[in-house]
Amino acid sequence: MTSPAVSYGNLDLLADAGRWHDLLGFAAAVDAGPVDERREVAHVVALEAPAGIAAAAAELFPDDDKGPPGPLWEAVAQHHTWRELSPHLTNPRTRHLVAHTRVLHGEDLCDAIDLDAQLLGAPLCLQAWEAANWRSTLDISEYDRTGSSGCTIWAFPNHLAEPIPLPTTTVRSAQHDAVPLLDGLSSATKAYAFHGTAWEAASMVATDQARMPRGQQRQGRWGREGSQVRFADTYSSLVHLATGGGAYARRTGQAIGRTALWKALAAMAETTPTADPHSVTAFVERLLCVAWQEPDDEIWYLHLAMEDPEQGIAWVLTGNDFD
């Protein structure tokens, strides 16, 4: 019987037959078909092929972080360990994103001598506060041939434990280098910094005072409440937020979300994340955090104030998105 010709239309048949070299060749050939078809073939090869061939497929579109159903560097890390993939990955960026994805799957790569911790700006192992509520089986997309599943939305807080009314107070805005980095985590959220406590900062934003012209600020809105929370409890939502996902936005992989968050935290702590991740950990552990909810929150939302008592600064990150 004649073997089926290599084409996008025969993708499932060829994958079931294990014709990975043929599929890799189709995905790599610029004249084989439209780029979206070749990328979909590369996705299946990266997801299901043996490590060497899968790694080659993952490097075919090295700058495409938002192609459907997800980045190739995240898909290839789903079933293969770093030890299996490392000898076959040559593109520096893809190599490090795969490594950081494996870190989010629970691997400790801090002793890997062939990885540069400075490249992405996050340590090559999860810190205890990261791992506390991170569930790799849910917080990283699980891919199949055509789609993905997992709990990768950003939604915090989902409830308020022991809520108390936000104070009716005003505090001064602060200039801080971390604000642009927090702002850059997502176009759906807005960042602020204040001289004061997390409760005061939460009140300033939750009651719209931070957004009102000077002289027109009003005292707190009746009924708005907040709860003290641990930073570790909001970690997964912050990583998901920083992937750029939302109602009509295509997200990238969780490794990019994590590294963006680490850079923002390092700026808040006024340190360098990869030079001394313990300084960021110490900063996170002393943060005093307050969360609140807004009446129009639906699926994508986050409302968080974070206070560093040593600096006397509180940062706020707040926003939502709608389907």
N, C-alpha and C positions, 0 to 999 in steps of 0.2 A: 504494500500500500504506500502511495506517495505521501511524504510528509507535507503538512500544510505550509504554505508560503508564510514568510514572516511579514506580518502586517498588524496594524492597530486592531483591526477587526478580529484577529485571531489571538488577541492577548490572553484571554482566559485559557484557551485551549493550549497555547504554547507554555504558559506558566504551569498548568497542570502537568504537562509533559516534561517539565524541568529544562526547557530549552533556554537557559539563562544567557548563554553567550550570544545566541541569536537575538534575543530581546535586547540585550545590552547594545549590540551592534545597531539595531534599529533606533534605539533611543539616542545613540551618539551621532548618527548620521544626519547632518543638517538637511539633506535632500530626501530623507525617508518619509517625511510627512510634516504636518503642522506642528509647531512647537508645543502646543498644549497636548497633542496626542503623544508626542515623544516624551514629554514630561510625565504623563500618566503611566507610560510603560516603565520609565525610570523609577517611579514610585513603587510599582509592584516588584521590580527587581531588587530595589533597596530593601523592601520589606521582607521578601521571602527567599531570596537567593542565598547561597553560601556566602560566608563573610567576605571573601576576596572580591567576588563579583558584585555583591551588594554595596561594598565600599566604593567601587568604581562607579556604580550608578549614582550613589549619593553625591559624587563630585561633578556630575555632568552639568548641573545648573547651580554653581556655587553662590551666586548672588540672589537667587530666587528664594526669599524667605517666606513668601505669602502665597505661593501657588497651591491650588487645591490638590489633595485634601489637607496638606500640611507640608512643612519643610522636609526635604529629603534627609537632611541630617538628623531630624528627630525620628523619622520613620526607620532609618537604618539602625538606630540605637535601641529599637524596641525589643528585638529578639537576640541581639548579639552583644556580648560583653566587650569592654574596652580591650582586653587582651586579644580577643579574636579580631577586632577591627583595626587596632593600632598599626600592625605591619603594612596595611594596605592603603592607608589614608595619607595622601601627599599634599593636598591643598591645605595651607595653614589654617585658614578660617574655618573650613569645614571640619578639619581635624579637631580643633578646639571646641567647636559647637557640639560635635558628637561627644567629646569627652565630658563637657559640662552637662549634657543631657544624661549621660551615664551616671554622673554625680547625683542628678535629681532622681535617678532610679535607685540610688543607694550605694553606689560604688565610692570608695575612698581612693582618690588618685593623687593625694598630696605628695606621695613619694615618687610619682612618675617623673623620671629625669628628662623625658623628651617632650614635656609640655611647659609652656611659658605662662605662669600664673598672671603675668602683667598684661597679656594680650586681651583678655576679656574683663579683667578687673574684678574677679570674684574668686574665692578660694576653691581649690579642687577637691573639697569634701564638704558635706553639709555640717554646719554648726548645730549644736544641740537645740538652739531656739528655732532653727529652720526645720529640723526634723520633727519637732514636737507635734505639729499638726499637719505635716506634709504627708499625703498618701499617694505614693507614686502610681498605684493602680487606678486612681481617680484623677489626680491633679495633673497628670500628663495624658494627652490624648492617646487612646488606643486605636491604632489604625487597622483597617482591612483594605481590600483592594480598591474600594471606591469611596470610602468615607472614614469617619472617626467617631469615637464616643469618649465620654469622660466628663467630669465636673470641672470644666475650665472657665466658667463664668466668674466674674468678680461681684460679690454680694456680701457686704459687711456694714453693720452687724445684722445678723438674721433675727436677733431678738435682743432686748435690753434686760440684762440681769440686774435686779435691784436698782431701777432707775431713780434718779433724783432730778429735780428741776435745775436747768442750767442757770447760773447766776446772772443777774441783771447788772452788768458792769461793762465798762469800756477799758481797753488797753491799747497801747501804742503799737502801730505796725513796726516791724523790724526789717532791716535789709540783711539778707543772708544769702551766701552763694549757693545754698542747697535749693532755694526756691525754684530757679529755672530747671534744675534736674528733676525735682518733684513734679513740676508743671509738665515736663516732657515725658512723664510716664504714660500719659494718655491725653488725647484731645478732648475726652469726655469729662475730665476732672480739672479742678483749679487748685493751685497751691498758694498758701499764705504763710507768713511768719509774724509773730508778735512777741513783744516783751511782756511776759506774764505766764500764767499757768495754763495747763491743758484745758481746764474747765472754763477759764476766761476766754481762751482762744476759740473753743467750741462755741461759746455763747456769741462771740463777735460774728462768726460766720453763719451759724444756724439761725440767728435773728436778723441776718442781712446787714448788720452794722458795718462789716468790713467793706461792703460794696456800696454804701451810701455816701453821698458827699458830706464833707466835714460840716458840722453845724446842723445836719439833719438826722443825726443818729438818734435812735430811740431806744428806750429800755426794752428788755427781753420780751419775746412773744409768749403770751400765756400758754402753758401746757407743754412747751418744748422740754424734753427730758433727755438726759444722757446717762451713760453707765461707764464706770471704770473698766478697762479691758487690758489684757496682756498683749504686747506687741506680737508675740508668737501666734496669737489667735487670729490675727489679720494677715499673717504672712502669705498664705496661699492666695488670698484675694488680691494682695498687692502684686504678687508675681503674675497672676492672670491679667490684672489691669495693665501691667507693663508690656504684655504681649501685643497690645493694641486691639484686642478683641472688643466687640460691641454689637449693637443691634444690626448695623449694616456695614460693619468693618470686618475685614479679613485679618485674623490674628497671625502672628508668627509663632515660633516655638517657645517653650517655657524657659529654655536656657538663656535666650535673649531677655526675657522678662526678669529673670533672676539677676543677671549681670547689671541691668539698668537699675534695679532696686539697690543692689550693693553700692553702685556708684553714688546714688542719692544718699544712702545712709552714711557713706564715708564722708561726703560733703557736710552732712549734718553734724557728724562727729569731729569734723575738721582733721581728718586723718587720711591715709592712703589705704584702701582696702586690702590689696594684695601684699603690701609691705608689712602690715600688722593687722591681720583679721581679728586678733584678740582685742584690739582697741575698738573695732566696730561691735564685737560681741559685748564688751563692757558697756559701751554706749547703749546698745539695745536693752541690756538688762537694767539700766537705770532709768529708761524712759518711763514716764507716767502717761498713760494713754486714756483718752475718753472718746467714746463713740456715741453717735445719735442717729436717729432715723428722720426721714423727711416724708411728708404725706403722699408724695407722688412716686416713691420708690417702687419699682416693679421687679425687674430681673437683674439688671446691671446697675449697681449703686455702691458707693463707698463714702462714709463720713467719719473721719478720724482726725483727732487732735493728738499731737505727740509732744510732750514737754521734757526738756533736758534740764533738771534742776541746777546742774553745775553752770550752765550758760545763762539760765534765766530766759530761755527762748522756747517758744512753743510753735510748732509747725502744724498747719492744717491742710489736709488733702480731702477734697469733697467733690462729688458730682454723681450724675446718673445718666443713663442712656435708655432710650425707649424703642420698642419694636414697632 
